[in-house]
Amino acid sequence: MALIGVAAFVAGVVVGGTPAAEETARRFVDAWAREDFESMHGELSTEAAERYPLRRFTRVYEEAEVTATVERLDGGDPDGTGSISGQEVVNMPVTVQTHAFDEISANLALPVDGDEVAWEPHLVFPGLAPGEELDRSVEVPTRAPILARDRTPLAEGDGAGRSSSVDGATLYVAGELGAPKGEQALAVQRDGFPAGTLVGTSGLEQAFESRLAGQPGGELIAIGGAGGSESERVVGAADPVPGEPVRTTINPRLQEATAEALGNAFGGVAVLDAKNGNVLALAGIAFSSPQPPGSTFKIVTTVAALEAGVVKLNDTFPVETSTVVGGREISNAHDEPCGGTFTESFANSCNTVFAPLGPEIGNDRLVKTSERFGFNSPPTLYNAEATAITKPGESTIPTSIGTDLDLGVSAIGQGEVLTTPLELASISQTIAAGGVRSPTPVVTEGGLGPDTEPVKVTSGQIAATVRDLMVGVVDNGTGVAAGIPGVEVAGKTGTAELGPAPVSPEDDGGEPEQEQDAWFTAFAPAGNPKLAVAVLVAGTTEDGGTVAAPIAREVLTAGLG
């Protein structure tokens, strides 16, 4: 704490004065503590109010607050009144908590003319003498690093020079630094950082900005004085406080492999620890820009259907290219014939089987099952405070889906059903963990706190059944491209149609190709799961089994060694 005063200024104060003056001073300081500058201005004498209109008056206070990094101001009871050269003065003890210069306590010698304040600019901060104004000399600490789980730096250094030896870590996990804009630029200066200081604009750099940046220190200075003198004195001082590192759950080797596997494709990949749900690697739009999940959502539909008893594994379905649900024809991918047993229908991702299940399952059961898997819940990739800043994409399903057609479309992962690779990886991790969903995936050490509990999504028996169905997808279904020799992989493909692809100048005038999101999710080894992964390749003309499954295979191969 720095205790300051202006001895030469207050020496002429003598005890005595009026209660009215004290009440005026008290109102003025109380309004200051509330940052109610309009009420403060209302206490000014006519002469002072004319010389310093409200806009100018407010600006000088706001500028002083930024310079001094003011966080809070508290006023005490009047500490005597007196007069200086015939001007009544009230001594008001004021304590200012600053961000960069610790706590500063001083007397505000407030001149009062009757029941009005004879205001002057030096009154913008307690302890300043007539003619003095505030300045500062700031020391900025080194920005703290972002670390992998083995403490390998994912981002280190200052300013634009932040770097990492882990390929893909800075771009996809750590995030980027940039120049603050608008209100953020003012907030940076208010915290004591020089104008133009770079701040986190994405990823962990943004989510944990205050923790990584640390706290500036230095000296708050009063300069000038009566008669235009060039004196300078220290009003408050503190040492800078270094930032604290953020340690993540990221596996550096797997992060590099994931970024390499995604390559230049537009999409995202998320890799989780199959046992506890921790995030091991992220690439691309792994936790943002929710998209329709296509047939990967059939994992959720299958759980709901098995729980409701509307389907059994040995049930058989006609082999057909399309079916009608709610008055509309729904086709299989590429208009291929599909059907047989439910096991075969899951392996080959038959829309003609799964779309009719939607109305049979019903709105409430489909929505509630989805929500147990994590849909319609705010994602907490970092922690509650940081997530509120970065706002990762939320997986959603309408709580009231609507008609039989809407239910049929939702059951095959289209319509208004949206998800991210991160949430989809969590769905696979839930099946891998016997039907128990780990707390929402997190990328920082320490998780979400002791109050976060796992969620039982479905029974162990149903989870085991779905696991076996997913193994069939990779063994002899649409996901064979994800197969790994010697490793049993459980997976599910998905392809969500978005509309006709843009026509190229070389187009021959035939039927346009469909632009679609290609998905694949999996866990392995199926019998003793270690990794869960989800892949999205967005805006492609290929399906999930063709472009997304090979990426998952590459990631799983790297992660399993």
N, C-alpha and C positions, 0 to 999 in steps of 0.2 A: 504494500500500500504506500502510495506517495502522498504525503501531507504537504500541501503547498499554501502559500499565502502571499500577499503583496503588502509587506510591512509599511512601505512608504505611503501606500494609498490609504490604508486603514488607520494610520497613526492618528489622524485627526478626528476619528470617531469618538464621541463621548457618550457615556451612558445617559439615556433619557429618550423621550420620544412619545409617540401616540399609538394607542392600540389600533386605530384605523389604519395607520401606515403598516403595522405588522400584518393586519388582515389582508391588505392589498398585496403585500409581498408573498404571503402564504398562498393566495389564489393564483398569483403569477407562477410560482414554482410548482404548485400542484398541477396546473395546466401544462407546464413544461414536461413534467413526468409522464403525462398522458400523450405528449406530442400534439397537443391541441393548440396549434399556433394561432388559430383564429381567436381563441379565447385570450391567449397571451396578448395578442395585438389589441384586443379590446380593453386591456388594462393600461395601455399607453396614454401618455399625456397627448393633448391635441397637437402640440408642436412636434413631438416625436413621431406620432402617427402620420403626420403630413410629410415629414422628412423621410420616413421609412414606411412606405405603403405595404400592405399585407403581403403582396407577392415578393417584394424585395426582402421584407422581414423574414418570411418563411425560408427563402432561398439561403440567407446567410446562416440560419440555424441548421438547415439540412447540410450545407457544405461543411459546417463545423462538426456535425455528427459523423460525416464520412471521414474527415481528416482524423478525428479522435477515435474512430471505430467504436462509437457508442453503442452499447447493447441495452443499457438500462440506466435510468437516472432516478434518484430518490432524494427528496428534500426533507430536512428536519424542521424542528420548531425554531422560530426566530430567536436569535442569540443576541438580543440587545438592539436597541436603536440609538441613533445619534445624529450628528450633523457634520458635514464637511463644507466649509465655506458657505454656511447658511443653508445648505441643501440637506434635507432629512434623508438618512440612510438607514436601511434595515439589514442587519447581518443575517443571512440565511445559509445555514450549513447545507451543503449539497454533496452527495456522493455519486460518482459516475463510474459504472462498470464498463470498461472498454474491452474489446476483443484482443487488441495487440499491446496495450500498455498497462495492464492490470487495473486495479481499482484506484481511483483518484478522489480524494476528499479535500474540499476547500470551502472557504466562505465566499458567498456571492454578496458583494456589497451593493445592495440594490437601492438606487436613489429614488425616493418617493416624493412626489409633489402633490400634497393633499392626499387624495385617494387615487392618484394616478402615478404610473411609473415613468420617470424621466429617462427613457431608454437610450443607450448608446451601444455601438457594435461590439465593444469588448465584453458585454454581458452574455455573449453566446456561449461562454464556458466559464465555470466557476474559477476564481482566482486570477483571471486576467486583469491587468491594469489598463487604464485608459490609453488608447493608442496601440495596444498589443493585439496580435492576431495569432492564430494557430498555424503551425507547420509540423511536419514530421520527417524523421529519418528512419527508414524501415530496413530491417534485416529479414530476408525471406529464407526459410529452411529448405533444404533439399527435399524434393518430392520422394515419398517412400515407394518402394517397388511393389509390384504385384507378383506373387510367387505361386509356383505349382505346388502340388502336395509334397514333393520331395525338396522344396525350396529353390528349385531352379527358377530364375527370374523370367516371368512372362512379359514384364515391362519394367524397365529401370532407366534411370537418368532423368535429366531435367528438360522441360520445354519440348520443342519439336524433336529433340534428339532421343526421345524414349525409344528403346529398342529391346529385342529379345533374341536369344539364340534358338528359340523354339519356333519353327515355321508355322505360320497361321495363328499363333497365340495372340499377337498384338491386334490383328485385324478382327478376329472372331471372338476372342474372350476378353482380353484386357480393354479393348476399345481404343479410342483416339482422343487426342487433345486438340483444342482449337481455341480461337479467340472468342471470349464471351461477348454476348450481344444484349442490347437493351437492358432490362432489369438485372440480368445476371452480371453484366459489366459493372453496374453500380454496386451490386452486392459484393463483388470481388474487391473493389476499392474500400467498401465499408469494412471488410474484414482485415484491411491493412495491406493488401497486395498492391503492387504498382499497377497503374493502368496498362492494359495490354498483356497481363499475365495470362498464359494459356491455362485452360481448365478442361476437365473431362467432358466430352460431348457425346460419348457412347460407351456401352459396355460397363465394365467394372470401374474404369476411369471416371465415368459420370456417376455411377451408383455410389461410389465411396469417395467422392471428391474431397469432402472436408477432412476425412480421415487420412487420405494419402497426402494432401497438400500441407498438413500441419498448420501451425499458427505463427504468423509473423510476429516479430518483436521490434525493438528499437527504441527511439525516443520521441515523445510528443513535446514539441517545443513552442514556447511563446517568444515571438519576435517583435521587434519594434518597441515603441513606448511613447510617452508623452513628448511632444515637441519633435517628433520624427526621428528619435534616436534609433540606432541600429543594434540595440542590446538583444541578447538571446539568452534564454534560460530554459532548463529542462522542467517540464511540468509533470511528466510521468515516464517511466521506462520499464521495460521487461525484456527478458531474453526470448528469442524465438523458440518455439516448441516443434521438434521434428515430427513429421508425419509418421503414422504407423503403417507397417506393411499389411497388405491384405493377402492372406494365404488361401489358396483355392484347393479344390479337390481334383484339379486337372492332372492327368497323367501326361507328361511331356512327350513321351515317345508315341503314345496313342493320339495325342493332339496333332502331331506332325503327320501321322499316317492318315488321319481323318481329313485334314486339310488337303493333303495330296490326293486322296481318293475322290473328293468332290471336284478338285481341279478347277477348271473355268466354268463348270456347269452352274447355271443359276438355280439355286435351291438351298437345302440345308441338311445337316447331319447332326444328330445328337447321340451320344454314347453314354450309357449309365452303368454303374456297378449293379449287377443283377441282384445282389444280396441286400443292399441298403439304399439304392436309388441315387447315390451321389453321382454328380455329373463328372465324367472322365474326359470328355472331349466335345467340342462344339465347332461347327463350321457353317458358313453361310447364314441363311435366315432360319437358324435352328430354333429360335424362340420368339420370332416375330412374324408378322404377316400371316395369320391363320388362313388355311386353305381347305377346300373340301377334301377329306381323306380318302374318298373312293372306297374300294372294297376292303381296305385295311380295317374299316369300321365294322366289318362283318365279325370281327373278334367280339366286339361289344354286343352285336345283335345275337351272336351264337350263345353267349352267356345268358342274355335275357330270355332267349327261346328255350334253352335247356332248363332254366329255373322255372319257367312258366309251364313246362311240360308240353309245349306245342310241337316239339320235334324230338326224335330219337335218332341215334346214330344209324340204325338199320332201316329207318324210313326210306322209301324209294320215291323218286320224283321223275316225271316224264322227261325224256330227252327232247328238248325243243330249243328253237333259236330265240323265241320271245314269248312273253306272257302279257296278260292284261291285268292291271291293278288300278282300281278306282276309275275305270273307263279309259285308261291310257295304256298304250303298248310300251312295254319296257323290254329292251333287247339285251342279249349277252354281248360281251365284247367281241367286236369283229363279226357280229351276227353268227357266232359259232353255235352248233348244237351242244347242249350241256344238260346234265341231269344225272340220274342214277341214284346211288345211296347218298345220304347226307354227307358221309365222309368224302365221297367222291366229289360231291357238289361243292364242298368247302375247298378241297384241293384245287379244283378247277375254277373256283370263284363264280358260280352260276348265279347271275342276276335273276334268272327265271325261278330260282328256288328261294333266294333271300328276299326279294322285293315283296312277295306275298306274305312273308313272315311278319313284316312290319305291322299290318292291321291285326294279325292274330296275336301278336305280343301286346299291342295296345300302347296308347300314348304314355300313360303313367309309368308302366313298367319299363318301357324303353328309355324314357327320360331319367327315371330314378337309377337305373343301372348305369347309364352314361355318367350321371353325376357322382356315383360312387367311384367311377374310374377317374374323376377329376374334372369333368366338364362343368361349365358354369361356375367355376371356383377361381377367384383371383390367383394368378400364378405368383409364386414366391421364389423365383430363381435365386435371388440374393438373400434378402431378409426383408422384413415388413417395411422398414423405412426406405431402404434402397429401392425396393420394387416399386414403391409409390412414385419414385422419381423416374425410373426407366420404363415402367409400364410394359413388361413383356406381353406378347399376344396371348389372349385368353381363348381356350378351347370352349366352344359353345354349341348348344343344341337348344332349339326353342322349347320352352316348358309346355307349350301347347302346340303340338306339331300340326294338327288340323285333320284333313281328310285322309281317307284310305290311301289315296295317291301320295299325299305328303308323307305318310308313314312308310309307304313302300320305298319312296325315293330316299328317305332318311336311313332306312335299314341297309341300304347299299352305299351309304356314306356320301350322298350328294345332297342337293337342296340347300338347306340352311345349316347343315352340320359343318363346323369348321374346327380345324386343329392345327397344331404345329408339330414338327419332328420331335421336339422335347416331350410334349404330351403323349405322342404316339409311342415313343420309347418307354414312357412310364406305363402305358397299357401293356406292352410286352413284359416289362419288368414285374408287373402285378401278376401276370400269368406264371412267369418264371418263379415267383415267390409263393406259389400255392394259393393265389387268390387274395393275397394281402398286399395292398398298395402302401409302399413306403411313403413317409411324408413327402410332400411335393418336392421334386428334384431341386437340389441346391448346388451351387458352384463354389461356395465359400465354406471354409472350415468352421465348425461349430454349429452347423445346421441352422434350424429355425427355433431352437430353444427347447427346454424340457416339456413345455405344454403341448408340443406337436406330437400327435400319436399316429401310428399306422392305422389304415382303414381296411376293414375286412370287406372286400368287394364281392366275393363269391366263395363257395365252399372249395375245399381242397380237391374234392372229387371232380367238380366241374372244371376247375383250373387244370387238373391233370388231363381231362378229356380234351379241352381246348389245346393244351400243349401237344397232344398226340395228333390232333387235326392239323396243327401248324407244322409238325414234322412231315406230314403227308404232303403239304404244299411244296416243300423243298425236295422231298424224295421223288415225287412223281407228279407234281402239279405245276402251277404257274410260276413257282419260285425256284426251279431247278438251277437257275444261274447263280443262286446263293450257296450252292452246295460246296462243302469243304471236305476233301478226302480225310477220312479218319475221324471226323467230327460230326455229331448229329446236330443239325441246325433246325430250329423251329421258327417258321416265318409266315408272313402273309403279304401278298402283293395288293396293290391298289392302283386304280387309274380313274381319275376324275375328269370328265369331259368339261371343257370350258367354252367351246364353240369352234367355228371354222378357223383354221390357221390362216395367217395373212397370205395372200396370193402373190407369188413371185412373178416377175416379168416373163419368165420362161414357162409359166404354167400352160399346159396344153388345152385348158378349158374343161378338163374332166372334173369329177366330183372333188371338192376341196377336202384336204386332210383335216382331221380334228386336232385342235390344240388342246393339250391336257396336262394335268399334273400327275406325274408318275411317282408312286410311293412303294416303299418296302419297309417292313419292320420285322425284327427277329430277335431271338436270344440263343445263346449257345454257351457250352454244350447243353443240349436239351435235358439230359439227365442230371446234370450238376451245373446249373447256369452260373456263369461268371460275368457275362456282358449282355446288355440289351441295347439294341441300336434301332434307329429309324432314319430313313433317307427320303428326301423329297427332291425330285428334279422337276422344276416348274416350267410350264410353258413349252413342253416338248410335244412332238408328234408320236413318240414311242410310249410303250406301256411300262408299268412298274417292273414287271418281270424282266424286261429287256434292258432298261437303263438304270433302275434304282437297285435291283437285287445284286448286280455285280459290284456296285459301290459298297453295299453292306458286307458282301463276302470279303472284299479287300480289307475293310476296317476290322471285321471279326478275326480274320487271319492274322493281322498285325497285333491285335490285342491279346489273342490267345497264344501268340508265339509260335 
